Structures are given as structure tokens and as C-alpha cells.
Amino acid sequence: MVNLQAGDRIELFYEDDPGTTIRAKVDSILTDREEGMGVEVEEYIACWVEASLDEPRHSDAKQVLLLGTDFRYRLNGRLVNLRKRQD
């Protein structure tokens, strides 16, 4: 699990398509309550990461990554690997 903060530059790679790189900037990190979810979500979602894509292709420029309680990130329901960029 990557320790993220607002302003971090990140790269995402879909687990089922590792050749696709998505670059983004972390806008904010929210709890279930801040995202407007009820307590039942606590068993599944650890936090919500709002990010702005550098080059939106087939989706909106603003996206939400989910960090599950299994410590795996998901974007649009697909597992992704995430790493911080050093630029």
C-alpha cells in the first residue's frame, strides 16, 4: 500500500492490462463518512482517493480510486497497481 497525500503525482496500471499507464494527481483522500457512505461500507472500503487524470481518454478527468480493506486499489471496479511518481 502506498502512503498517499493530496498533491502526490501517481501512476496507475490495470492488473489485467499492465501495458496501460494512467497518470494522475491526488486531489483529496476521503473517509467513508466524507464520501457520504454509511457504516456498512466500512467492511469493504478503507478510503476514497479523488484524482485528476493528466490525460483523460475515455473517461472523465476526475476519478475516484477505492482503497479496499484488502489494501488493494480499484478504479472503475478494476484492480490497479499504484505507484508515486518522482517528478
Short mmCIF file of the C-alpha atoms (twelve columns), coordinates in Angstrom:
data_MODEL
# 
_entry.id   MODEL 
# 
loop_
_atom_site.group_PDB 
_atom_site.id 
_atom_site.type_symbol 
_atom_site.label_atom_id 
_atom_site.label_alt_id 
_atom_site.label_comp_id 
_atom_site.label_asym_id 
_atom_site.label_seq_id 
_atom_site.Cartn_x 
_atom_site.Cartn_y 
_atom_site.Cartn_z 
_atom_site.pdbx_PDB_model_num 
ATOM 1  C CA . MET A 1  0.000   0.000  0.000   1 
ATOM 2  C CA . VAL A 2  1.282   3.451  -0.941  1 
ATOM 3  C CA . ASN A 3  1.034   6.255  1.627   1 
ATOM 4  C CA . LEU A 4  -0.723  8.993  -0.367  1 
ATOM 5  C CA . GLN A 5  -1.298  12.669 0.318   1 
ATOM 6  C CA . ALA A 6  -3.124  15.369 -1.597  1 
ATOM 7  C CA . GLY A 7  -0.860  16.740 -4.321  1 
ATOM 8  C CA . ASP A 8  1.019   13.473 -4.929  1 
ATOM 9  C CA . ARG A 9  1.639   12.537 -8.566  1 
ATOM 10 C CA . ILE A 10 0.782   8.889  -9.250  1 
ATOM 11 C CA . GLU A 11 0.799   6.253  -11.979 1 
ATOM 12 C CA . LEU A 12 -1.815  3.512  -12.213 1 
ATOM 13 C CA . PHE A 13 -1.547  0.197  -14.036 1 
ATOM 14 C CA . TYR A 14 -4.539  -2.098 -14.510 1 
ATOM 15 C CA . GLU A 15 -3.698  -5.593 -13.280 1 
ATOM 16 C CA . ASP A 16 -5.449  -7.122 -16.295 1 
ATOM 17 C CA . ASP A 17 -3.738  -4.704 -18.736 1 
ATOM 18 C CA . PRO A 18 -0.337  -3.679 -17.286 1 
ATOM 19 C CA . GLY A 19 0.698   -2.016 -20.562 1 
ATOM 20 C CA . THR A 20 -1.764  0.813  -19.949 1 
ATOM 21 C CA . THR A 21 -0.349  3.614  -17.808 1 
ATOM 22 C CA . ILE A 22 -2.623  6.236  -16.290 1 
ATOM 23 C CA . ARG A 23 -1.022  9.324  -14.774 1 
ATOM 24 C CA . ALA A 24 -2.856  11.488 -12.285 1 
ATOM 25 C CA . LYS A 25 -2.603  13.871 -9.356  1 
ATOM 26 C CA . VAL A 26 -4.214  13.102 -5.990  1 
ATOM 27 C CA . ASP A 27 -6.761  15.815 -5.185  1 
ATOM 28 C CA . SER A 28 -8.021  14.506 -1.837  1 
ATOM 29 C CA . ILE A 29 -8.351  11.436 0.334   1 
ATOM 30 C CA . LEU A 30 -11.730 10.914 1.971   1 
ATOM 31 C CA . THR A 31 -13.191 8.672  4.632   1 
ATOM 32 C CA . ASP A 32 -16.447 6.777  4.106   1 
ATOM 33 C CA . ARG A 33 -18.334 9.482  6.001   1 
ATOM 34 C CA . GLU A 34 -16.757 12.316 3.970   1 
ATOM 35 C CA . GLU A 35 -17.720 10.442 0.776   1 
ATOM 36 C CA . GLY A 36 -21.306 10.237 2.063   1 
ATOM 37 C CA . MET A 37 -21.390 6.489  2.680   1 
ATOM 38 C CA . GLY A 38 -22.983 4.619  5.560   1 
ATOM 39 C CA . VAL A 39 -21.299 2.419  8.147   1 
ATOM 40 C CA . GLU A 40 -21.943 -0.763 6.143   1 
ATOM 41 C CA . VAL A 41 -19.200 0.255  3.695   1 
ATOM 42 C CA . GLU A 42 -16.540 0.229  6.446   1 
ATOM 43 C CA . GLU A 43 -16.089 -3.515 5.976   1 
ATOM 44 C CA . TYR A 44 -15.099 -3.064 2.314   1 
ATOM 45 C CA . ILE A 45 -13.593 0.400  1.740   1 
ATOM 46 C CA . ALA A 46 -10.656 1.848  3.724   1 
ATOM 47 C CA . CYS A 47 -10.625 5.226  1.931   1 
ATOM 48 C CA . TRP A 48 -11.570 7.049  -1.251  1 
ATOM 49 C CA . VAL A 49 -8.902  8.790  -3.339  1 
ATOM 50 C CA . GLU A 50 -10.107 11.571 -5.639  1 
ATOM 51 C CA . ALA A 51 -7.677  12.156 -8.502  1 
ATOM 52 C CA . SER A 52 -7.410  14.253 -11.653 1 
ATOM 53 C CA . LEU A 53 -6.158  12.383 -14.703 1 
ATOM 54 C CA . ASP A 54 -3.347  14.035 -16.665 1 
ATOM 55 C CA . GLU A 55 -4.705  12.772 -19.993 1 
ATOM 56 C CA . PRO A 56 -8.343  11.712 -19.800 1 
ATOM 57 C CA . ARG A 57 -9.034  9.296  -22.650 1 
ATOM 58 C CA . HIS A 58 -12.364 7.540  -22.496 1 
ATOM 59 C CA . SER A 59 -13.425 8.796  -19.083 1 
ATOM 60 C CA . ASP A 60 -13.891 11.934 -17.023 1 
ATOM 61 C CA . ALA A 61 -10.809 13.862 -15.916 1 
ATOM 62 C CA . LYS A 62 -11.856 13.394 -12.265 1 
ATOM 63 C CA . GLN A 63 -11.810 9.820  -10.998 1 
ATOM 64 C CA . VAL A 64 -12.231 8.082  -7.647  1 
ATOM 65 C CA . LEU A 65 -9.929  5.253  -6.607  1 
ATOM 66 C CA . LEU A 66 -11.073 2.935  -3.875  1 
ATOM 67 C CA . LEU A 67 -8.639  1.521  -1.355  1 
ATOM 68 C CA . GLY A 68 -10.321 -1.596 -0.071  1 
ATOM 69 C CA . THR A 69 -9.890  -3.143 3.346   1 
ATOM 70 C CA . ASP A 70 -7.859  -5.784 1.487   1 
ATOM 71 C CA . PHE A 71 -5.335  -2.939 0.818   1 
ATOM 72 C CA . ARG A 72 -5.841  -3.154 -2.949  1 
ATOM 73 C CA . TYR A 73 -6.741  -0.194 -5.145  1 
ATOM 74 C CA . ARG A 74 -9.608  -0.234 -7.645  1 
ATOM 75 C CA . LEU A 75 -10.514 2.152  -10.436 1 
ATOM 76 C CA . ASN A 76 -13.940 1.709  -12.012 1 
ATOM 77 C CA . GLY A 77 -14.172 -1.728 -10.418 1 
ATOM 78 C CA . ARG A 78 -10.871 -2.949 -11.893 1 
ATOM 79 C CA . LEU A 79 -7.833  -3.744 -9.762  1 
ATOM 80 C CA . VAL A 80 -4.941  -1.351 -10.286 1 
ATOM 81 C CA . ASN A 81 -1.376  -1.140 -9.082  1 
ATOM 82 C CA . LEU A 82 -0.355  2.296  -7.956  1 
ATOM 83 C CA . ARG A 83 3.000   3.998  -7.502  1 
ATOM 84 C CA . LYS A 84 4.107   7.531  -6.734  1 
ATOM 85 C CA . ARG A 85 5.848   9.473  -9.476  1 
ATOM 86 C CA . GLN A 86 9.072   11.303 -8.777  1 
ATOM 87 C CA . ASP A 87 8.766   14.403 -10.995 1 
# 
